[in-house]
């Protein structure tokens, strides 16, 4: 079976990437495909799975500033404190210590010679910016629980943005769906975070996903090399994702892929005949999920593995964001890993 085609990412609250063809190919002889619903035994009152209303999402996004600050404070004071984003990868220069600087970066050898405190600075700390690239296509609005994928991506992006600006580093932002819709150039201004929150709070669009093309365009637009954090469900051809990652690495960017998924997309927990609401221009679908579960999971896991392989091939860090996971813990582990490499 083929991986999802561009623009055919989501047919409902559950991800049927590859659209009707995926489910037809699972077992067409037994009528598992959704185009052959007359062969599927249907309950008298099928379960209806619908995406969360945009109005509800927008209402929750109004508290994004509060929740993002809370997420960051949890990182700074929790059981796994991570006080720096961890930009450092290559030593560049020294600068004199000032009160409030992280003492972990003091060069004690220099202190032994000069009896003055100097910090090690690194190329990424002095030369790069962090870019947040957030997918706002309609598939990101799906959530089987209280948090949808877009809300999770927005919280994670806002928290990292706040942390970076707190360190007085530069922050850039791109919001995309089928194309790049909003761009904020990378600056270290304290007002940048408010501008990012304002755009994130606009919620999702009704556009289809064109992740690969948008990332490729971002690689052309971002001239100075930086750290690129991508927040998306990545519902696009894995080959398009891989090509975009290759382009970003060619531009000498460091890439972090936050693969944002709903737990139901990963586990497919549906048991009763279910009416799935269409997203990204696809209609409603009624089916018996038990009959397609095995094939769906095989296809989904193959898709995710292709994405992970592309990340490994082009040296992009892969981080899975699940709507049912503790975001603070995920971000703390991510930052701790980066600090450990710094």
N, C-alpha and C positions, 0 to 999 in steps of 0.2 A: 504494500500500500504506500501511496505517496504521502509526503508530509503536507501540512496545510498550505493551500495556495493563497497568494496575496489577496487580501480583501475578503477572505472567506473564513475569518478566524473563529467567529462565535455564532452559533445558531440559537443559543438560549443561555439560561443561567449556567447550564453545563456546557463545557467547551466541546463542540463537535467539530474541531478543526479538520479541514479536508471536506467539510460540508456533507451533503447527502452522499457523495461518492464514497466517503470513508465508511459509512454505515452500510451502504449497499455492498461494498467489497468484503465486509466482515463475514457475511454468510448469506449471499443472495438466494441460495437454494432453499433456505428455511424461512424466507420472508422477513429476515431481520432488518432489511433496509427500510428506511422511513417512507420510501416511495411505494411500499407494498404493505401499508398499514392494515389492509383488510385481512391479512393473514396473521396479525398479531392479536392475541386475546386481550380485550380491553375491559377494564373495570367499569362498573356502572358510574362511579364518581371518581374519575382520575385525578391524581394530584396535579395541581397547577404550580409550576415553578416560574416565578417572575423576578425580574431584576428590581433592585431598589429604586424607587422614584427619584428622579434627579432633584426634586425639591428637598427630599430628606437628606440626600448627600450634601447639598449646598448648605443646609442648616447645620450639619455637623462640621463642615469645613470652616464655618465662622469661628469655631473654637480652635482652629489649627494652631494659632500662635500660642495658646495656653498649653495645648497638648505637646507641641514641639519643644517648648521650654521645659516642660515636665520630663520629657524623654531625655533631654540633654542633662538636666540636673540629676536624673537617675544614673546617667553614665558617669557623672563627676563624683557622686557621693555613694554609689551603690557598692555591691559586693565585688564588682569587677570594674573599678574606676579606670576610665580612659580619658585623660585630660588633654590629649593632643590627637589630632586627626592622623598623624603619622606620615607626613609628607616625605620625611627624610629617606633618601636612598643613596646619595652620593655627596661626599664632603665638598664644600665649596670655599668656606672662609671662616674666620673667627670674628666675633664681635664681643665687646665688653659686656659683662653681666650687669643687669639692672634689677632692682628689687621686683619680685613677682615672676621672674623668669623661671623656667623649669630647671632645677638644679641637676637633673639627670643628664643634661647636655653640657655641663661644665667640663672643660678639658683640664684635667688635673695635672697633666704633664706640663702644660703651659703655666699653670699656677706654681708648680715646683720651680720653674725657671724665673718667673717674673713676680711671684707672690701677689698676683692680681687674678681675679676671676674672669675667664673668657668662655664664651659658649661656642660650641661647634655649630655652624650653620651648614645646611645642605642645599644642594642645587634645587631640589624640588621645593624646599621651603622658601628660597629666595627668588626663584625664577618662574614658578608655575602658579596657575590658578585652578581651583576646583570648579568643574562644570556639572550641573545637574540637568540631565535630559529626561523629561518625564512624559510618558505616553498617556495621552488623554483621549484615545479612541474609544468608541462606545463599548468595546469588549471589557475595558477596564472598570466599567460600572457594575460588573457582576460581583455579588457577594452572597454566599449561602448563609452567612451569619450576620451579626451586627455590623461588621466592617467589610466594605467592598475593596476590590483590588486598588482602585484609584485612591481611595482614602488612605490605605496602607502606604502606597507609594508616596503620596503627598506628605504624610507624617514623617516617613523616613528621610525624604529629600529635605524637608523643612528642618529636621533635627540636625542633619549633617551641615546644612547651610548655616544654621545658627552657630554651630560649633566652630566652623571655619572662620566666620566673621568675628567670632569671639577671640580668635587667635590673631586677628588683624590680617588674615590672608584674603586674597581676592576670590570672589565668587561670581560665576556666570551661570546663566539659566536658559534652557530651551524647552518649550512645550510643543508637542507634535501629535499628529494623528496620521492622516494620509499625507500630510506635508508639515513642514515647520510653520507653526502659527505665531509663536511669540519668542523673542530673543532678548535677553538682557546681557549686555557686554560685561565682561569680568572686571569688577571693581572691588575694592576693599571698604567701600563706604558703609557705615552703619545703617543707612536707609535701604541698602540693597535687599536686606532680608524682608523688609516690609513690602517691597515691590514683588519679590518672589511669592510671598504669601498671597498677595492680591491676585496674581495670575493663577496660582494653584487653587484659590477659592472659587474660580470660575467653573470648576467641575469638569465633567467629561463632555465630549461633543457627540454628534451622531455619525461621525465619519468612520470609515473603515481603517484598519491597521495597514500601514505601509512602513513597517519598522526599518527594514533594510535600507530603503531609499532615503528615509529621513536621517538615519545615522550616517549614511554616505554623504549627504548634503551637509550635515554638521561637521564632518571631517574637513570638508572644503572651506566652511565658514570660519572655523576656529584656527586661526593662523599660528598663534603661539602654542607650543606644546603644553599640555596640562594633564590633570587627572579628570577623566570623563566617567561620571557615574550615571549609568543607564537604569531607569526604573520602568519596566515594561513586562507584559506577559509574553512578549516576543512571538505573537501569533502571526508568523510570516514564514516564508520558505527558509529553512535553515541555511540553504546556500546563499540567500540574500543577506542573512544575518552574518554569516562567515565572511562574505565579501566586504561588508561594512566594517567588521572588526579588523580585517586585514588593512583596510584603508586608514583606520584610526591609528593602528600600530605603525603603518608606514609614515604617518605624520608625527611619529614619536610620542604619541599620547600614551599615558598609562590608563588602562580601561578597567572599570569595575562594573560587572553586570549584575544588577539586582533583579533576579527573575521573580516577578511578582505574580503569585498564583493563589487561587482560592483552594481551600482544602478539599472541596467537593470536586474540583477539576482534577486533583491528584488521586483521590480515592474512589470517586464515582459511587457514592453511598446509596443511590436511588434504588428502590425495590418495587414500588408500585407503578402501574401505568401512569405516565407523567406527561403533561403538556408543557413543553419547553417554549418559552417566549423568545422570538428571534431578535438578534442584535446584528448590527452592521449590515443592514439591508436584507436580512434573511427572515422568512416567515416563521410562524409558530409551527411546532412539530409535536405530534402525539405518538408515543411509542412505549413499548415495554422495555425498560432499561435493563432488566435481568438478561434478556436475550442478546444484548449487545455489549454487556459490561466487559467480558473477557477481551473481545476484539478492541474495544475502546481503550482499555488500559494498556494493551500491547502497543497500540499506535501512539498513545500519549507518551508512554515511557520511551519509546523509540525516538519520538520528537525531542523530548527533553535530553536524552543522551546525545543526540546530534548537536544540540545547542551547547552542551557541556564540552563535547569534543572540539567544537569550533573555538570555544573559550581557551581550552588548553593549547590548541594549535597556535593561536595568535596571542598567547600569554595575557589573556584577560582574566581577571579574578572573577569567579562565579560565586554569587551569594543568593541562596534561595530565600525569598520572603513569602511566608505563608500567612494567610489571614487569621489562622487560629494559633499562631505562634506569638511568643512574647517579643515584641519588637525591640524593647530595651535590651533584652539578653542577646538578640541577634546582632544588634549594632555594637554592643559591648564586646562581643567575641570578634566581630570584624575589626574593630579598632585595636583591640589587644593584639590580634595577629599582625596588623600593620606596624604597630609599635615594636613588636618583637623582631620585625624584619629591619626596622630603621636603625 
